[in-house]
Amino acid sequence: MAGSLPSQRHHFDIPGDVAYLNCAYMPPMPEPVRQAGRRALEELAPWVATSKSFFEPGERLRASLSALIGGDADGVAFVPSVSYGVGVAANNLTVGPGRTVVILEDEFPSDRYPFGARLAVGGGEFVVVARPAGATWTSGIIDAIDERTAVVVAPQCHWTDGSAVDLVAVGAAARAVGAALVIDVSQSLGAYPVDVAAIRPDFLVSVGYKWQMGPYSFGYLWAAEQHRSGSGIEQTWIGRKGSDDFNRLVDYTDELREGARRFDAGEWSNFTLLPMAAEAIDLVTDWGPARVSAAIAPLTARLEEGARRLGLMPVAAEHRLPHIVGVRFPNGEPAGLRDRLAAARVFVSLRANAVRVAPHLYNDAGDIDRLLEVLEEATR
């Protein structure tokens, strides 16, 4: 959809005295998503639920999610968390002795732990790309890839401060040595374009909340076609071929459903969360990630400029995605900063020694200025 995106604050119930700049932590739930949850609870009646109720809403959501990432519905699976999705990837990729998994320093634990468990059992080791000083994450990752690399695990932007990774370039470098690429787009999907056709990952994982505006505990996995004959984490009934015929569930089978559906978590057809997730994806699609990014960019630019005036160290626009900016202090976090933020009703996150600022379509310049006032007081 062309054109600029106006403020969407009317969709969010945020008190007037709150400057909520923390979408990278958890979004305030949009009213259309709340309404979808209410309707789902009110209309839930077991005497009207059929086998189709377990499957058809999910197929519509697969189609919507795949369109948002430029993929296909057969590649989409529903998972409760990033760690679950990365676990599926780790279980379906080969590492082994003498091979490596390339991962970023200070990466989110859910991206690291599943591969750590895999390495502990099957051999291999991590190669940790150091946080760049002057260079970029992209060049550091590419430099770390060599003939030993089995898997590269990377986000589109670092969760602590928004610093960017060029996944298209990283994917090309991984394929050049025969390595797989696993991407976590939890901190970008919905607020910045994601195109699996261009990136060509082996697996994509994402939460369904944060920038996707959906409920907690409902997330997404997308698997490239060459991995869709693999195995999931659970031995579920719903992941079996023919599971939509409830009268034949006792005709046990080892055959799995087609595509990435075999990776679906048990009870994915949650009759409350799934309708909320679907409404959220429709809302984010209607906004358009590129337009969301363009609308947020002036706010993070305002913060970056103001932080520099205060002698602080924000991640420069050319090294980050437009919707998140991390700000660091020359001498570490000032004493009393957290108390000042709480007293001012300004909400941000502190992650890996950075104040992580993540505005959305409900914020304006006044919210940024309130944060800058707190930072100025704290650094006097």
Stockholm file with secondary structure:
# STOCKHOLM 1.0

chainA/1-380         MAGSLPSQRHHFDIPGDVAYLNCAYMPPMPEPVRQAGRRALEELAPWVATSKSFFEPGERLRASLSALIGGDADGVAFVPSVSYGVGVAANNLTVGPGRTVVILEDEFPSDRYPFGARLAVGGGEFVVVARPAGATWTSGIIDAIDERTAVVVAPQCHWTDGSAVDLVAVGAAARAVGAALVIDVSQSLGAYPVDVAAIRPDFLVSVGYKWQMGPYSFGYLWAAEQHRSGSGIEQTWIGRKGSDDFNRLVDYTDELREGARRFDAGEWSNFTLLPMAAEAIDLVTDWGPARVSAAIAPLTARLEEGARRLGLMPVAAEHRLPHIVGVRFPNGEPAGLRDRLAAARVFVSLRANAVRVAPHLYNDAGDIDRLLEVLEEATR
#=GR chainA/1-380 SS CCSCCCCCGGGSCCCTTCEECBTTTCCCCCHHHHHHHHHHHHHCCTTTCCHHHHHHHHHHHHHHHHHHHTCCGGGEEEESSHHHHHHHHHHTSCCCTTCEEEEETTCCHHHHHHHHHHHHHHCCEEEEECCCSSSCHHHHHHHHCCTTEEEEEEESBCTTTCBBCCHHHHHHHHHHTTCEEEEECTTTBTTBCCCHHHHCCSEEEECSSGGGCCCTTCEEEEECGGGTTSCCSSCCSTTBTTTTCGGGTTSCCCCBCSGGGGGCCTTCCCTTHHHHHHHHHHHHHHHCHHHHHHHHHHHHHHHHHHHHHTTCEECCGGGBCTTCEEEECTTSSCTTHHHHHHHHTEECEEETTEEEEBCCTTCCHHHHHHHHHHHHHHTC
#=GC SS_cons         CCSCCCCCGGGSCCCTTCEECBTTTCCCCCHHHHHHHHHHHHHCCTTTCCHHHHHHHHHHHHHHHHHHHTCCGGGEEEESSHHHHHHHHHHTSCCCTTCEEEEETTCCHHHHHHHHHHHHHHCCEEEEECCCSSSCHHHHHHHHCCTTEEEEEEESBCTTTCBBCCHHHHHHHHHHTTCEEEEECTTTBTTBCCCHHHHCCSEEEECSSGGGCCCTTCEEEEECGGGTTSCCSSCCSTTBTTTTCGGGTTSCCCCBCSGGGGGCCTTCCCTTHHHHHHHHHHHHHHHCHHHHHHHHHHHHHHHHHHHHHTTCEECCGGGBCTTCEEEECTTSSCTTHHHHHHHHTEECEEETTEEEEBCCTTCCHHHHHHHHHHHHHHTC
//
